[in-house]
Structures are given as structure tokens and as C-alpha cells.
């Protein structure tokens, strides 16, 4: 198990408020598209399943995210709390991106997260589906980076 001594509040067990905070913190970090920054939210030996790819450890996470954001351009993500209990949080999410040819996609998914007592995520299990969309079907138009507080979430957007 991880020997990482860092703590990332909020820590489990989660309340409704702390689970919502944890989800927004994750969304904000992923919207930076900074693999090194994002990886710091995970234990040094964090375990991921992302679609059909299995990863272990922060270095593998950094490599994966680097490849991801080299391919998924103009990436913008919204996450929403689905459920929580103890050390676990379930989220649903949707993100929009375009490829090098300019084709747009919306990727929908669910994640199951398990946290260490330190508040670092030790397990992430993600299932994701990509849907081609037209540029006119896009719903995320904020500048690259953090989603503005007044921008609608998934439920408000009907996603």
C-alpha cells in the first residue's frame, strides 16, 4: 500500500457537502489538462481502470493523461456527484473535445472512486462512451480551464 504521507482534504468519511467538494475539485483539476497536477490527487500506487486500460501508479497516470490530452483537444469536463458512502464516491460526467481533424465528440461516463484516509484517491474505475457531435451540438463554451460557477451542470444541461 502507499507510503505517501500527503493529505488532500476533504478526507473520508464523506458528507454530502464534502463529496460535492471532492467532485468539483477533481473537475477543476482535470480541466487544467495538467497531467502532473492531476496525478497528485492519487496515491503514489493508485490503481485505475480507464475504459479497457489498466494503470498502476502516478507515473502511469501522468503518461496516460499526457497521451489523452495530446489527442483530445479543447477538452472541457463537467462532473456530477451520483452517490457516496464512507470512503467511496460515484460520479457521472460528460466532456467535450475535438480531434486533430476538427471533429467534435462528447464523452459520457461513470467513475467509481475509493479514497485512502489521507483523502488521496487510491482507486478509479471509469467507463466511458464517445459520441460524435456537430459543432452546433456543443454545450460547453467557457474558456479552457475551470468551469465558471454560473455555468450549468450536467443535470441543468439535460445530460
C-alpha positions as CSV (number, residue, x, y, z in Angstrom):
1,X,0.0,0.0,0.0
2,X,1.0,3.6,-0.5
3,X,3.6,5.2,1.7
4,X,2.6,8.7,0.6
5,X,2.2,11.0,3.6
6,X,0.4,13.8,1.8
7,X,-3.2,14.7,2.7
8,X,-5.8,16.2,0.4
9,X,-8.9,17.5,2.1
10,X,-11.7,16.8,2.3
11,X,-10.9,13.3,3.7
12,X,-13.3,10.4,4.3
13,X,-15.8,9.6,5.6
14,X,-17.6,11.9,3.2
15,X,-20.6,14.0,3.9
16,X,-22.9,15.3,1.1
17,X,-21.0,18.7,1.3
18,X,-17.5,17.2,1.3
19,X,-18.4,14.7,-1.5
20,X,-19.7,17.5,-3.7
21,X,-16.5,19.5,-2.9
22,X,-14.3,16.5,-3.8
23,X,-16.1,16.1,-7.2
24,X,-15.7,19.8,-8.0
25,X,-12.0,19.7,-7.0
26,X,-11.5,16.7,-9.4
27,X,-13.4,18.5,-12.2
28,X,-11.3,21.7,-11.7
29,X,-8.0,19.7,-11.7
30,X,-8.9,17.8,-14.9
31,X,-9.9,21.0,-16.7
32,X,-6.4,22.3,-16.2
33,X,-5.2,19.5,-18.5
34,X,-2.0,19.3,-16.5
35,X,-1.1,15.6,-16.0
36,X,1.4,16.2,-13.2
37,X,-1.1,18.4,-11.2
38,X,-3.9,15.9,-11.7
39,X,-1.8,12.9,-10.6
40,X,-1.1,14.5,-7.2
41,X,-4.7,13.7,-6.2
42,X,-4.0,10.0,-6.4
43,X,-1.9,7.8,-4.1
44,X,1.6,7.0,-5.4
45,X,0.4,3.4,-6.1
46,X,-3.1,4.4,-7.3
47,X,-4.9,1.9,-9.4
48,X,-7.0,2.8,-12.5
49,X,-9.2,1.2,-15.0
50,X,-10.0,3.7,-17.7
51,X,-12.1,2.1,-20.5
52,X,-10.0,-1.0,-21.3
53,X,-6.7,0.4,-20.0
54,X,-5.3,-0.6,-16.6
55,X,-2.8,1.6,-14.8
56,X,-0.9,1.5,-11.6
57,X,1.0,4.4,-10.0
58,X,1.3,8.2,-10.6
59,X,3.9,7.9,-13.4
60,X,1.5,5.7,-15.4
61,X,-1.3,8.2,-14.7
62,X,0.8,11.1,-15.9
63,X,1.8,9.2,-19.1
64,X,-1.9,8.2,-19.7
65,X,-3.2,11.8,-19.2
66,X,-0.4,13.2,-21.5
67,X,-1.5,10.9,-24.3
68,X,-5.2,11.7,-23.6
69,X,-4.8,15.4,-23.8
70,X,-2.5,15.2,-26.8
71,X,-5.4,13.6,-28.6
72,X,-8.5,15.3,-27.0
73,X,-8.1,18.9,-27.9
74,X,-10.2,21.8,-26.5
75,X,-11.2,19.5,-23.6
76,X,-13.9,20.7,-21.2
77,X,-15.3,18.5,-18.5
78,X,-18.3,18.6,-16.1
79,X,-18.6,16.0,-13.3
80,X,-21.6,15.5,-11.0
81,X,-21.9,13.6,-7.8
82,X,-24.0,10.4,-8.2
83,X,-23.6,8.7,-4.8
84,X,-21.2,8.4,-1.8
85,X,-20.6,6.3,1.2
86,X,-17.7,6.2,3.6
87,X,-14.5,6.3,1.5
88,X,-16.2,5.9,-1.8
89,X,-17.7,8.4,-4.3
90,X,-19.5,7.7,-7.6
91,X,-19.7,10.3,-10.3
92,X,-21.1,10.8,-13.7
93,X,-19.5,13.1,-16.2
94,X,-19.5,14.4,-19.7
95,X,-16.7,16.1,-21.6
96,X,-16.4,17.7,-25.0
97,X,-13.3,17.6,-27.2
98,X,-12.2,17.7,-30.8
99,X,-9.7,15.7,-32.7
100,X,-6.9,16.9,-34.9
101,X,-9.3,16.9,-37.9
102,X,-11.7,19.2,-36.1
103,X,-14.4,16.6,-35.5
104,X,-16.2,17.2,-32.1
105,X,-17.1,14.5,-29.6
106,X,-19.0,14.3,-26.3
107,X,-17.7,11.5,-24.0
108,X,-20.1,10.3,-21.3
109,X,-19.1,8.2,-18.4
110,X,-19.3,7.0,-14.8
111,X,-16.5,6.7,-12.3
112,X,-16.2,4.9,-9.0
113,X,-13.6,6.3,-6.7
114,X,-12.1,4.9,-3.5
115,X,-10.1,7.1,-1.2
116,X,-7.3,6.4,1.3
117,X,-7.7,8.0,4.8
118,X,-5.4,10.8,3.5
119,X,-8.1,11.9,1.0
120,X,-6.0,10.8,-1.9
121,X,-7.7,8.6,-4.4
122,X,-6.4,5.1,-4.4
123,X,-8.7,3.5,-7.0
124,X,-10.5,4.9,-10.0
125,X,-12.7,2.8,-12.2
126,X,-14.1,4.6,-15.3
127,X,-16.5,3.5,-18.0
128,X,-16.7,5.9,-21.0
129,X,-18.5,6.2,-24.3
130,X,-17.7,8.7,-27.1
131,X,-20.4,10.1,-29.3
132,X,-19.6,12.2,-32.4
133,X,-21.4,15.6,-32.2
134,X,-21.6,18.5,-34.6
135,X,-20.1,21.9,-33.6
136,X,-23.6,23.2,-33.3
137,X,-24.4,20.5,-30.7
138,X,-21.7,21.6,-28.4
139,X,-22.8,22.8,-24.9
140,X,-19.5,23.8,-23.3
141,X,-18.2,27.2,-24.3
142,X,-16.3,28.6,-21.4
143,X,-12.6,29.4,-21.9
144,X,-10.2,26.5,-21.4
145,X,-9.8,25.9,-17.7
146,X,-12.1,25.9,-14.7
147,X,-15.8,25.8,-15.5
148,X,-17.4,29.1,-14.3
149,X,-19.5,28.8,-11.2
150,X,-22.6,30.1,-13.1
151,X,-22.2,27.6,-15.9
152,X,-24.9,24.9,-15.8
153,X,-24.0,21.4,-14.7
154,X,-25.0,18.1,-16.3
155,X,-28.5,18.0,-14.9
156,X,-29.3,21.6,-15.9
157,X,-28.0,20.9,-19.4
158,X,-30.1,17.7,-19.7
159,X,-27.1,15.5,-19.9
